[in-house]
Amino acid sequence: MIVAEKKDEEEQILFGDYLVSLMDMFRRLSRAEKLVFNMLKSLKEWLNKFEIVTNKKPEKSLKRKSRGWDQNTAKKLKPHRAELDTDIDYLHVIFEEFHSVSTEINSESYNEVEHSFPYLRAAWPSKSVGVAFSKLITGLVSKPSLVIWKSLLYSLRELVQNLYDKTDVRYEENNQFLLDLHAALLCQYFAGSRLAEQYDKFSNEINEQLRVTEEALSEFARLLLAQEHNERKLNALLECAFHTSYFKLLLHYYRPDGHKENSPAPEQLHAFLNTEEWTLLEERVMNFGKSQSKFLYNRLKLQGAQAISLLKLTEESSAVELQSILPLTNEDYLQNDVVTLLQKMPSMKWTLSRMNQHDKASILPRLLDTKAEINVIAQDLDSLEILAIAVCARFSQHFEIVAKGSILASLNCNFNSLNEYIRADQNAADKKLIKLKKIIETLAETEYKVKELPAPEEIEKVLHLCRQLPLGHLRRQNKCLIFALFLAFYSDLSASNKIEAKKYASDVFEIILDFLHFGPHVPIFKYFSLSTILKILPVARLWQFYEFTFSSIKSEEKGSEQFLNSLAENLESAQSSDCKLGEDQRRLLLLAIETLSAISGPSAKRIRKYFDRILAIYSKYINGYFNKQAAKESDASLDNSVKKDKKFVEKTLAGFAPYVNSVLTIAAAGIDNGDDKSTVLVDESFRRICKIYIGHSMDYRNPYAIRLLQVALNHRQLLHLDQDEIEFVLSHYWQQINADLKNSKVNETNTGKTTETAVKMIIGNKTNEDLLLTLQSLSNNLDGIKDFRNILRCLELIAKCSFSTIKGAIFNDKFKSITCNIILRLGRDEKQQFLDKEQVLALLAAQQSLVENKMIPISTDTLDDILSLLMDINIKQFPLSENNLDTFKQLHCAMSGLFGSLIRQRHVLLMDRVPQFMHIFKDLIQSIVWYKSDRQKDAALSANELDDLAELAMKLEALMHLIASHSVHVKRVAPFVLTFVISLIVANKRATTLYPKIKTHIDSICYDLIGICDHRVGRFILRCSNEAARQVYELYVKDHKKYHKFKGKV
């Protein structure tokens, strides 16, 4: 089957599947050495009788013709082609059921042998069968691995000796095939061998085998030199030499320190031939060798250079001279050969790190057109910079050739000029960048058009390279240049009328955002004016860029002050004629106010002058509009005026609260200091505008409206807000909240924070009587409804507010009565389980908010109601099914959260009820340990269930740590709880403690309980437990004393 000719690609894949399955069978039988021995023996026997049929033409003038060769005899010995073709069909029968099995094996460890030995592609494909053979060797223990190594060497030496004695020259193709196969097997053996891990036990055997291997390679090389040139033999020898040397280096690197053998000298790495023989071999490769043999020889020489770094520990050595390492390469072909070498070498990263700058600049750009791993190359910063400017030079030259009127064509940026830039000092680089900036700004101001674009495949290739390279991690100086080129690239694409140009421009913009986001900050406005950026990157279409620019201000990046100054100048120039601003300018103004108002600390003082300048622009914009509206009120109708005001308020609300807060804070500080002039800032016109904004923005979902109302309430006296006006606004908010509670919209994540803030403002401005009436209205709403979640959510929000002592007592009393009524109204099944778990969850959330607010004095009755509810839930009897597992997790988490809040916030009251709350704790543990304990014997818990249970058990472990901090009060019940937990573990054959990730947390709970108990508890537990529980307890005690008991001094 190995030597039979394969009809097509499908048949080769099937044959590869067969060999992989065959090797797997021998692996399972632990007879891998038999596979190699029998395969080589059978092949030699078959090839002694028949000649391999090949369609490849022999190499002219290089392939030696055998003397005395009888063509008639050969023809008689050739098998019939038809018989082979029919015999091979049984592969289809064997693989009929799993014909679609893929033989692709992805493994970086074996990529050296993946594309080797192309002549064996049909007989022993390296990509599938070769990698599988290496994996087979990897799984072997040392002795079978040594046996296979010996078998391969013995067979190889026998074959070489037969060829050297010219006893078997008739079947030249057969002999060459055997040489290729032996070399391939030996290389794949070394690629998968793990003998280096057992070198301390088998050092003598390994060293002996290495000596025999070098002798075999020496005989092979002398055979090669004694005959005329044969490319396949040469390639096989170079492959074997490389992998043998690689294995020797591996042995040296992982050799135990106890072995004192002398390290191999770097010059002795390839010592199986002397210097003269290597010279002859080098001349043979140089004169007759093809590209593959030259590559293999160069790779061998490069391996020697790497061995110097490894064996002489010269990792910090100077740059490598490629011309001295690669003797077969002329200067004219040096770059091409190195590019080929880098594509196929696993040590590409090492080679690049040792190359000098000149070689990198000449070689790396060529790798962009190959299938080399660009990501690996880009891990070196110098290499990344060269690749980056090579990509930029590429798209710049494309535009220079095709689009004559474009910015990139005007910049005239070739690779050499860009390479000089990244090597220049800061002053020279700034001059170069300013020159490019002037060209970009000049052309950006004109309405230029790009009529022709480079070929779409060229643009897509450049974009693909830009996405592959981590361009954001370049040095700051180089990032400035790359940004300027990307800006010109985007501008040229946007200036084209072609449809595909818009898509490419969008892709370039995404690349620009990623480029700016990662790595050092780019001081854009140090070199470019805001007007140029606004012209190239319009606000309406590319808002994300300006959001990122303002976010960099919060990070205190360099160039922020230049940006704010240019923004203020731009807005002031727009307001010079009239007070109007364009849509884009208004959005920038509001974003600037929102960003600068959120900055605090020392950076806020640094940018305060820019913030005041921005607020002055906003004030002029607001006052200009309302002054014009006041002048038009006599002419316009009231409805139109209100509609215009509402629309204007919606557009400008985002910046009004910071503006008002700034004005009112300054005015209040001036009044406190006795400065009457400060009150001039807050006149009637200002108060009227504030009330207009408050009136047109009454929406609790809008965070800007909530912030404005907070500022107004804090300065109600300066704004002359009376109580009726405040009550009107707050009652309107309360009505909105109640309406959304009925529609279940309050739980949405985008409104949760604003809802809490609004409720706090409403409750904080209510008197004791108003709060009582509000809670009474909630109590009256219980009649006639079945879903109480909106009321419970409202109680949860109110419970998070700040209360005085009287208000807290009022809320506690009403909370107890409302929740008791709700609990009595909840439906239950025949097992007294609550039917609606969602309402139970809402009830637990409301109770947790009550418990966590220490400003609310909780009565003992309220605490008893909470404990009663936790016991009534009866979590250990929860009816589990495939549809309610999430509900179980949520309910368990809610109970644990409420339980933990009780211990943290209300432990003084709770310690009088230790038996009750420890009973709840036992239920929580039992619900985890006996989770689905009635499942079938062979049914295992899923990975998601185990993760969820481990998370719940971790929460219980944290609860146990809290309980242990009150050990004095829990000391009496701790032995009973410990006995209960141990009984849970041993009483059920399918307890979840069989899984380590859950058992870890339950064990920790037991250790804490043992630490709480005193020395007399042991006898009680041993007396009341069965044998299995006693053994578990004794093991826990032993581990606790050894690992958890405190033995130090306080």
N, C-alpha and C positions, 0 to 999 in steps of 0.2 A: 504493500500500500504506500509506503514512503516513497519508493522510487517510481511508482506508476505516474504516468502523465495525467494531470488534472485537466478536465475539459474547459472549465470556466471558473469564474470567481465564486460562484455558489458552491461548487464542488470543493474548492479550497477551504471555504469557511466550514463546510461539513466535516472535512477531514481534520481541520484544526479542532473542532468540537470533539471529534472522536479521540484525538490524542490527549486533550485536556481531561476528558472523562477517564481515559485509560490510566493516566498518571494519578488521578484522584482515587481510582480503585486500588492501585498499588500502595498509595499512601495509607488508605484505610486498612489494608492488609499488613502494613508495616514491612513491605518488601520492595522499597524503592531501589535498593541496590540491585535486586534481581532484574528490575526493568532495564537499567542501563546495560548490565552484562548481557542479558538475552537479546536486547535490541542490537547491540554492536555485533554479537556473534552471528545472529541471523542475517544481518546485512552483509557481513563479509562472505558468508556462505553463498548467499544469493548472487552477489556481485562477482564471485569467482566463476559462476556459470553463465551469467547473462551480462549484456552491456546495456547501460542506461541510454534510452532514446532521448535525444535532445534536439530541439529545433534551433538552438543558437549557433551562429556561425563561429568557427574557430578564429582565434586571433591571428591575423596574417603576420607572418615573418617573426612572430614572437613565440608561437606555440611549437614546441619541438615535435617533429614527425617521428614516430617510432620506426626503427629499422626492423626489417624482417616481418613486417605486419602483413598478415594474410587477409586481404579483403574478403575473400570467399568464406573463410572461416568465421569472420565477424558476422557476415550476413546470415550464416547458418545459426549462429548463436543468438541472434537477435530474436526476441519474442515477437509474435504477431501483434500488430497494433490493435486489431479488432478484438483480440482476446482480452487485452488490458481494458479496452473501453467497455466491454460488456461486464467484466469482472468488477469494475469500480461502481457499477450501478447499485450494489447492495448498500452503499452508504446512504442512499435515499431511503432505503427500507429501515435501516437502523435508526435514522434520525427523523423518521416520518412524524412522530408524535410531538417532538420538541424542536421542530425545524427552525423556529424563530429565535432560538437561544442565541444571545449575542456573545461574541468572544472578546469584546473589547475589555481590556483589563487596564484600568488607570492606576499607574504606580510610578511615582517619581523616582523610586529607588532603582528601577531597572531601565531607565530611559537610555542608558548607554548601549544596551544590546537590542533595543527595540527596533531600530532600523538597520542593523548590521546584517551581513551575510545575505545579500539580495539573491544569490544563486540558490539559496535554500528556501526561497519564499513558498514554493509549492510542496516541498518535502518536510521542512521543519521551520515554519514561519516564526520569526523572532517576536513579532508583536503579540501573538497570542500564546503559542506553544512554548516559545522561549521564556516568556515571563512566567508562565505556569510552571515550567521546570525550575526556574529560580525560586519560586515560592515553595515548590516541593522540597528543594534543598534547605530552604530556610526553616522548614518545620521538622527537620531531622535532628536527632541527637548526634553526639560527636562521633561515635564509632561507625554507624552506617554512613555518615558523611565522609569519613576517612576512607571507607571501603570504596565508595563511588569515586573519590579522587584517585585512589590507586588504580582502579579499573580503567579510568579514562587515560591516565598516564601510561599504563602498560599497553593499552591498545594503540595509543598514539605513537609510542616509541616503536612498537612492532611494525606499524604501517610505514613510518619514516625509514626504518631499517630495510624493509622490503623494497621501498622505492630507491634507496641509496644503493642497494646491491643489484638493482635493475633485474630483479627476478620476476617482476610482475608488471611489465611495461605495456602489455597488450591493451589493457583497458584503461586508457589514460583518463577518460571521463569518469570512470568508476573510481579511480584512485583520487582524482581531484574532489569528487563528491565526498568520499570518506574523509579527506583532509578537512574540507569545509565543515563537515558535521562534527568531527572531533574538536576542531577549534571552537565551533559554536557552543558545544556542550561544556567545554572547559571554561569559556568566558561566562556562560550563564551560571555555571557552578560557582565561580568566584563572586559573581554578582549577588548570589543568594546565600552564600555560606556564612554560618554563624560560629565558626570555629574560634574566632577571636575572643568570644565570651568564655570559652573553656581552655584558654591558652595555659592557665596555671596547672591544669591536670594532664594535658596532652602536648606539652611543649616539645618533647623529644620527637613524637610522631609527626607533629606539624613541621618542625624544622627539617626532618628527614624528607618529608614529602616536598617541601620547598626546594631542597637540594635536587631531588629527582626531577622536579618540574623544570628547573633551570637547565639541567642536562638535556631534557627532552627538547626544550626550546633551542638550545645550542645545536643539537643534531638537526633540528628542523631548519635552522638558519643556514647551516653549512650545506645541507641538501639544496636549499634554494640558491645559494651562491655557486654551487658546483654545476647547476643546470642553466639553460637559457632562461631568459626572463619569463615569468608567469605571473600575471597580475593577481589571480585568485590566491595563489600560494603566498604571495607577498602580503596581501591584505589579511589573510588568515594568521600569518606570523605576527604582524603588527597588532592585530586585535588581541592575540594571546599574550603578547608582551605587555600591553597596556593593562589588561585585567590582572595579570600576575603581579605586576608592580603595584597596582592599586591594592591588592590583597596584602602584600608585604607591608605597605604603609599603614594599612588598617591594623595589622597585627602589632606593629610598633606603637601605634597611638594608644591602643587599648591594652597593652601588655601590663600586667601587674608590676608594681614597684619592686616586689621581692625578687623578680628575675633579673639577674645582673648580666645578661648577655649584652655584648657591645651593640650599640645602635648601628644599623647599616649606614655607611657613608652615602651621601647623595650621589656621588659619582659611581658608586657600586650598585645603584638601583637597577640598572640594565646591564649588569656585569656578566650575563651569560654569553656575551660576545666580547672579544677584546677590541681595542681601539681600531686596529687595521680592518677587522671584519665589519665594524660599524661604518667605517669610511667606505668600504666597498658597497655595503648595503645602501648607504646614503647616495652614492653615485648611481646605483641601480635605480633607485627611486627617482632621482633627478633626471636621468637620461631617458628612461623608459616608462616611468610611472605615470598613471593617469591621476585625475583629480582626487579620487577616493584614496589612493595610496599616499598621495602627498598630504592629504588631510590627516590620515592616520599617523604618518610619520611626524608631522608637526604637533599633533596631539601628544605623541610620546615625548617629544622634546619639551613641550610645555609642562608635562607631568614631572619631568626632571627639575624644572625650575620651581615647581610647587614643592617638590620634595626638599629642596634647599630650605624653604621657609619652615617646613614642618620639622625636619631633622636638626636644623641648626638654630631653630627658634628665632628666626629673623622676620617676625611678622611686621616689624616696623622698618623693614628694609626699604631701600630707595626704589624708584620706579624701574620697571622692567624694560630692557631694550629689546623690542620685538625682533629686530634684525639679527641680534645675536642668538636669540632662542630659536628662531625659525630659519635655519640655514638654507632651506630649499627655496626660499622665496626671494625673488628679485625685488628691488625697490619699486618697480613698476607694478608688480602684482601683489605687493605686500598687503595693501588695504583689502583687496578682494579675498585673499587667503585668510586674513584675520577675521573678516566678517563671516566667512564660512565656518571658521573654527569656533567663533563665539556662539553661533547659532546651535551648534551641536554639543558644546562642552557643558557638563554640569557645573564646572568651576568657572563659569563666565563671570560671576561676581568677583571672584578673587583676581582674575585676569584684569578686569576693568580697574580694580582698586590699585593695581601695580603699574598701570599704563601712565605715561606722562601726558601732559596737557595737549601737546601737539598731536600725538597719536589718537587721543580721544576725539579731538576736534575733527580729525580727518576720517575716522572710522565710524564713530557712533551715528552720524547722519545717514550712513548707508544702511544701518539696521532698521530704519523706519520703513523701508520697502521690503523687509523680510518678515518671516514668521517668528522672529526672536521674541523672547519674553521681555517686553518693554517694561513691565512692572518691576522685574528683577533688576534691570539696568538702572531704573529710576530711583532705586534705594540709595544710590550714591549721589550726593548733592551736586558734585561737579558734573557727573554724567547727566543728571536731570537738567541742569542749566544748559548744557550743550544740546540735548534733545529738544528742550523748549525753544531755544533760538532757531534750531533747525526747522521745527514745525512752523514757527512764525516766518522765517525766511521763505519757506515753501509757499505758504498762501500769499505772501507778499509778492513773490516772483510770478505766481500764477496771475495775479491781478495786473502786474506790470506788463505782462505779455499781452493779455486780452483786453483789459479795461484801462485804456490810456488815461481817461479823465478822472480816475478814482483817487482817493486819498492814498491808498497803499502804493499805487503806481508813482505818486509824487514823492512818497517817503524814500523810495529807492533803498530799501533795507535788504541787503544780501547777507549771506551767512558770515562772511568775513568781517563786515562792519559791525554786525551784532555781536560777534565773538570778541571784537576789540572793546565793545562797550562793557560787557560783563567782566572783563579783566582790567578795566580802567579804574582809577581812583574816583572818589566821590565828586570832586570838582569837575573832572573831565566828563564824568557820566551825566552830571547835571547840565552841562553845556550841551551835550548831545541830545538830552531829553527835551530841553527848552527849544532847541532847533526843530525837533519833531513836533513839539506842541504848537509852535507857530504855524507850521504847515497844516496841521489838523484844524486849528482854529480858523485859519484863513479860508480853507475850503468848506468848512462846516457852516460858515456864515452865508455862503452862496448857495443858491438852489441848484446844485449840480445833479446830474443824472448819470447813471452807469448803464450804458446800452447793452454791453456784452459781459457775461460772467464766465469764469472758467468752467470746465466740464463738471457736471454734477458729481461724477464719481470722484473727481479730485477734491471737491469741497467736502464730500461725505467722508473721504479718507482722512482729511485734515481734522474734521470734527471728531472722528473716532479716535484719532491719536490724542487730541486735546482731552477727551474724556478719560483715556487710559492713564495719562501722565498726571501725577499729583502736583500740578502747577502752583497750587496755593502755597506750597512749602518752600518756594524759592526764597532767596534773600531779598530784603526789602528793596534794594537798589534795582535788582533785576525784575522784581514784580512791577515796579513803576513802568519800566520799558514795555513789558509784556502787556500791561493794561492799556498803554497807549496804542499798541498795535491791535489789540482786540477791539478797542474803541473805534479805530479806523476800519477794521474788518466789519464790525456791525453797521457802521455808517454807510459803507459802500454797498452792503447787501440791502440796506433799507432804501438806498437811492435807486435801486433797480426796479423796473416795472414788471419783471417776470414773477410768475406765481410762486415758483419754488424758492425764490429769493426770500420771501416772507418767512417761510418755514425755516430756512437756514439762519435767518436773522434771529428768530426765536431761539434756535438751538445755541447760537453764539451768546445770546443774552443769558441763558441758563448757565453756560460755561463761565461767563463773567461773574455771575453771582457766587458760584462755587469757588471760583478763583479768589474773590474778595473775602469770602467767609472763612476760609482755612488759612493757617499760617500767619505771617506778620501782616500788620495793617498797612494798607497802601494809602499814603497821604495824597489823595486825589487832588484836593483843592490847593495843595502847595504848588502844583504845576498848571492845573486847568482852572479856568474861570467857571463860575456857576452858569453863566449864560451859554457857554459852549456845551457844558454837560446837558443843560436843559434842551438845547437845540438837537443834540445827537440822541439823547435818551429822554423822550417826552414823558411828562408826568402822567398823562392820561393813560398811556399804554404800558409804562414800565414803572409802576408805583412801587414794586418790590425793591427796586434799587434804592429809592429814597428812604424806604422804611429801614433798610439795612444801614444806610448812611447815618440815620438818626440813632440807630441802636449802637453804633460805634461811639457815639458821644457818651452814652452811659458807661461804656468801658474805658473812658478817659483816653482814647487813642489820640495820637498826634494828628494835627491837622484839623481838629474839631473847631478850634477858634477861628481859623481861616474860613471854614465853611459857614459858621454862624455869622461872621462878619459879612461875607459876600451875600448870604441870604438876606440879611437885614438891609444891605445896600440895594439889592434887587427889589425888595418889597417897598422900600422908601421911594425909589425912583418910579415905581408903578403908581404910588400914591401922590406924586408931586403935583400932577394936574388936577385930579379929583381924588376923592377918598375911596374909589372903587378898586377892587382887586379882581383879577380873572379867576376862573374856576381852579386852575392849577396852582396859582399863587395862594388862593384861600386854603387849599388842602395842605400845602406846605406850611403855611402859617399855623394852622391848627395842630399839625403834627409836631411842629417846633415847640408850641406852648405845652402840649401834652408831655413831650419828652423832657423838656427842661424843668417842668414843675415836679416831675417824679424823681429828679436827682437830688440827693442829700449829701451831707458831709462836706469835706474840704473842697470837693469838685464843684459843689453848688456855689460856694463863695467865688471860685475862680471864674465861673461863667455867669455870675449874677448880672454883670453889666450888659451882657448880650440878652439875657432874659428880660431885663427891664426895657431894653430897646425893642424887643419883639412885642412885649406887652403894650408899649406905646403905639406901635403900628396897629395892634389889634384894637386898642382904645379909639384911635382915630377912625378906624374902619367902622366900628360899632356906632360911635357918636355921629359920624357922617351920615349913616343910613337913617338913624332915628331923627336927626335934625331935619333931613329932607322930608321924612314922613310927617313930621310935625308941621312943616310948612305946607304940605299938600292936604292936610286933614280937612280943611275947609272946602276943598274942591272935590275930594274923593269920598265915596260912600264909606260908612263904617264897616260894612262886611268886607269890602275889598281891602281895606286897611288891615283888618284883623287877619285875613288870609295871607296877605303879604308878610305881616309880622311873624305869623306862625311858620311860614316857609323859611324866612330869614333865620328865625331862632333855631329851627331844625338843622340848618346848614352850619351855624356858628356855635352851637351849644358846647361842643367839645372843648373850646378854649375859654368859655365864659367863667366857669367856676374858678380856675386858677387866677384869672384876671380880677374877679371880684374879691377873692380871698386876699390877693396882694394889696388891693386898694383899701379894703376894710382893715387889714392888719396894720398898715401904715397909719391909717386914721385913728385906730384905737390906741396905738402906741403914742401917737402925738397927743391925744387927749389925756392919757395917763401922765404924760410929761408936762402937761399944762400948756401945750401949744394949740391955740385956737385956730391957727391957720390950717391945721390938718383937717378940720371939719369941712373946709372948702372942697376937698376931694369928693366928699359924699354930700351932694346937693340933691335937690328934689328931682332933677332930671335923671341923676344916677339911680335914685331909689325907684323911679318910675320904670326905668329900663330893667332893673332887677326883677321887679314884680311882673313885668311882661314876660321875661324869660321863665320865671317860676310858673306863671300861669299857663304858658304854652308848652311846658315840658313836664306835665304831671303824668309821669309814667314810671312806676317803680322798677320796671325792667331795664330802664336806661341808666347806666352807671353815672353818666354825666349829670342827669337830672337829680339823682340821689346826692351826688357830691355838692351840687349847687344848693340843694335844700339844707344840707348839713352846714354849709358856710353861712347861709341865711339865718338858720336857727342859732348859730354861735354868735352872730352879730345882729340879733333881732332889734336891739335898741337903736343902733346906728341906722338901720334900714326902716325904722318906725313901723315894724310889723306888730299889729295888735293880735290879741288872742283869737279873735274870730277868724282872721285871715289864716292864722296857723291851723286852727281847727278845720277850716274848710279844705285846705290842702291835704292835711293828714287823713281826714275822713275819706277824701277821694282816693288816696292810696290804699286805705283799709278796704274800701269797696272793691278796688281792683284785685287786691290779694284774695279776698273772699270769693270773687267771681272765678279767679283762676284756680283756687283750691277746689271748687266744685268741678272744674274741668280737668283737674289733675295736671295742670301745667306748671305748678310751682316746683316740682321735683326736677325740672330740666336743669342741666348743669350750667347753662349759660345765664340762668336767672337766680340760682341758689344764693349767691353771695349778695346780690342786690336785694333779694327778698329779706334776708336776715338783717341787713342794714336798715331797710325801710321799717320793719317791725320794731327794731330797737328804737328808732326815732319816734314811732307812733306811741309805743308804750312808755318811753321816757318822758313824753310830754303830757301824759294823762295824769289826772289826779287820782287819789285813792278811790273816790266814788266812781269816776269814769272807768277805772280798771275793773271795779266790781261789776259795773253794768255790762262791760264788754264780756267778761267771763260768764256772767249770768245769761247773756244772749247766746253764747256758745252752748251752755247747758240746756237752754230751751230748744235749741235746734236738734237735740237728740231724738225728739219724738218725730216719728214718721219717716225716718231714714234707716237704711240697713248698712250702708257703707260709711264707716266713721273715720276713714283715713284722712279726709280733709280737716276734720276737727282735731284729730290727733296731730296732724302736721302743724296746725295752727298753735296747738299747745306746745309742741316742740320748739317752734320759733319763739314763742313768748318766754319759754323757760330759759332761753339763752340771753335774755335781756338783763340789764342791771336793775336791782330792786333795793328799795329801802327796807327797813325791818318790817314796817307795817304792810307795805305792798307784798313783800315776800310771804308774810303770814296769810294774807288774802289769797295769793296765788296758790299756796300750798293747800289751803282748805278747799278751794274750788277745783284744783287739779285732782285731789283725792275723790271728790264726789263725782266729777265727770268720768274719770277712768273707771271707778267702780261700776257706774251705770253702764259703761261700754262693755266691761267684762261680763256683766250679767246678761247683756243682750247678745253676746257672741254665741253662735251656734256650735253644738258639739255632736259627736257621733256616739255610737253605743259604747265605745271604749273611753268616753269622756275626753277625746282629743278635739282640739279646736279645728273647725272645718276651714275657716278662712285664715290661712297662715299670713297673708299679706297684712291683714289688720293687726294680727299679733306682732308682726315685725314693726309696724307703725307705733304700736303701743309701747314696745320695748325701747324704741328710739326716743319717744317722748319721755319715758321714765329715766332714761340715761341722761338726757339733757337736764332734767330736774335734779338728778343726783349730782351732776358735775358742777352745777351752779351753787357755789357755797354761800351766795348771798340770799338764798332761799332757805329758811329754817324748816327742815323736814320734821314732821311729828312722827311719833312711834307708830301711829295708825297708818300713815303713808308708807313707812318702811315695811310694816307687816303686809300691807297690800302688795307691795313689790315682791316680797319673798313668796307670798301665796301664789302670785301669778307665775313666778319661775317654777314653783313646784307643780302647779296645775298643767303647765306645758308638757311635763313628763317626757322629756326629750329621749329617754332611753327606750320608750315604747313608740317612737315615731314610725309610722307605716312607710317603709322605704319601697320605692319602685324606680323604674328607669326614668320616669318623668319628673320626679320631685327631688332628685339628688341635690340640685342647686338650692332648692328651698331648705333642705336639711342643713346645708352648709351655712346659708344666710342666718337661719334660726340659731344654730349653734354659735356662730360668731356674735350675734346680737346678745345672746345670753351671757357669753363670756365677757363681752364688753361691758354690759351692765353690772355683772358680778365684780369685775375689776374696778369699776368706778365706785361701787359701794365700799370696797375695801380701802381704796385710796382716799376718798372724800368723806365717808361717813362711818369710819371704823369705830368711832366712840359708841355710836348706837348699835352697830352691828355686833360688837363683841359680847353683848348680852344675848345674842341669838346665834351662838356658834353652832349648835346642833342643826338648826334649820339651814343655815347657808352651807354647812359641810354636807348635808344631805343633797343639796342641789349640786354641789361639786362632785359628789359620787355619781349622780345621774349623768353629768357631762362626761365623766371618765368612762362609764359603762357604755354610753352611746358610741364611743370611739372603739373601745376594746372589743365589744361584741357587735361591731358593724357588720351586717349581713352574715352573722354567724350561722344562720340556718341554710346557707348556700350548699350546693352539691360539693362532693368531695374533690372533684377534679376542677371545679370552677374557681379560678383565681381572680383577684381584684385587678381592675385595669390600672394602668399607670396614672391616669388622671385621678382616679379615686384615691390611690395611694398618696399622691401629692396633696390632695385636698385634706385627707385625714392627717397627714404629717403636719400640715399648716395648723389644723385645729388642735392637734396635740401640743404643738409648740406654744399656742396661746394658753393652753391649760398649764403647761410648764411655767410660763410667766406668772400665771395666777398663783401657782403653788409657791413661787418665790415671794409673792406679796403676802400670802398667808403665813409663810415661815417667819416673816418679819414681826408677826404678832404671836410668836410661839408660846408665850406664857398663857394666853387665853385658849389656844388650840391644843395644849398639851394633853388634856383629858380625852379628847375625841380622836387624836392622831392615831393611837394603836388600832382603833376600830376601823378607821379609814384605810390604814395600811393593810390590815387583814383582808378587808373587802377588795382592795385592788389586787392583791396577790391571788385571792380566790378567783377573781375574774380571769386572771391570766391562765391559771391551771385548770379551771373547771370547763373550759371550752376547747375543743380540738382545733377549731378554726378561728381562734382569736387573732386580731390584727397585729398583736405583738410578735407574731411569727415573721413579720416584715421588719427589717432592721431600722428603716427610717422612722417607723412609729415606735418601736421598742425603745429607741434612744430617749425619747421624751418621757415615756411612761416610767422608765428606769430612773430618770432624774426626779420625777415626782416622788417615787418610793424613797430615794436617798434623802430628799428633804423631809419626808415624814419620819424616817429613821432618826434624822438629826433632831427632830422635835421631841421624840420619845425619850424617856429616861432609861436608866439601866435595868429597871425592874420589868420592863415591858416584854423583854425577850422570852421570859418563862411563860408569860400569858399567851403570847402568840404561838409558841411551840406547843402549848397545851391544847389550844382550841383549833389547831390546823391539822389537816391530813398530811400524809407523808410527802406528797408532791409540794404542797405549800410550805412545809418545813424546809425542804431542800432549797426552794427558791428564796425563802427568807434568809436562811443561813448564807446563801451566796450573796444576797444584797448586803447583809451586814459585813461580810468579809470585804467586799469591794468598797463599802462606805468607809471602813476603817483604813483601808489601804490608800484610797484616792480622794475621799471627800471630807474626812474628819479633820477639823482644824487642830494642828499640833504646835503652832507657834506661840509667840507671846504677844500680848496686846500692849 
